[in-house]
Amino acid sequence: MKQTKYKVDEYVGGYTEYKTPCQFGEFNPYSEEVRRVGRGDCVRCRFFDHIDTKTRTVYCNYNARKANKK
């Protein structure tokens, strides 16, 4: 299982900006831009497994699911 640490910029007023792009190049189907790790669209990705918000790490099943497609 792949894991990716992500960076976040937090602003006054509660706005959070996720900075780390998806290392697998997965695109958001609606905006046609690369998904940002840790964001809501990352959670809806088909490879998403779980997220650890304390360590800011996302776990993905990218290799396991890609191998099953062949």
N, C-alpha and C positions, 0 to 999 in steps of 0.2 A: 504494500500500500504506500503510495506516494504521499508525502506531507510537504506543505508549503507554508512558510511563515510569511505573514503579511504586515504591511505598514499602514498606519492610520494617522491622518491628521484630524484632530478634534478642534473645533472652533467654539467660541462663545455663542451661546444660543442653542447648543445641542447639535449643530451640524457636524457630521462625520464624513470625511472624504477618504475613500480607500484608494491607495496608491499602487499596489502591486498587481500587475497584469497576470492573467492565467498563464502558467508556464507551459501548458499544452496547446495554447492557441485557440481555445474554445471561444466561439463568438456568441453574443447575445442575439437571438434570432429577430428581435424587434428593432434594435438600434444599430445592428450590423457593426458593432465595435467589440473588441476583445473584452471578455468578462474580467471584472476586478475581483481578486481573491478576497473572500470574507463578506462580500456584499450580498444583497438579497438574490440577485440573479445567479450568483455562484452556488447558492443553496439549491436552486432549481435545476442545476446542471445534471445531466444524466450520469456523470461519474462521481458526483458528490457522495461522500460517506458520512462524515461528521465534522464538527467544528469545535475547537477548544478555545473559548474566548479569553481565558485567563492567560494562556501562552501565545495567543493570536496565531494559531496553527489550524490549517484546513487539511483534512485527510481525504484523498481521492482514490478511487478504484480504477484509475485510468488504464494501467497495463493489464489488469485481470480481465476487464470487460472487453478491451480491444482484442485480446487473444481469443476470447470466446466467439467473436464475430467471424473469424476465419473459418 
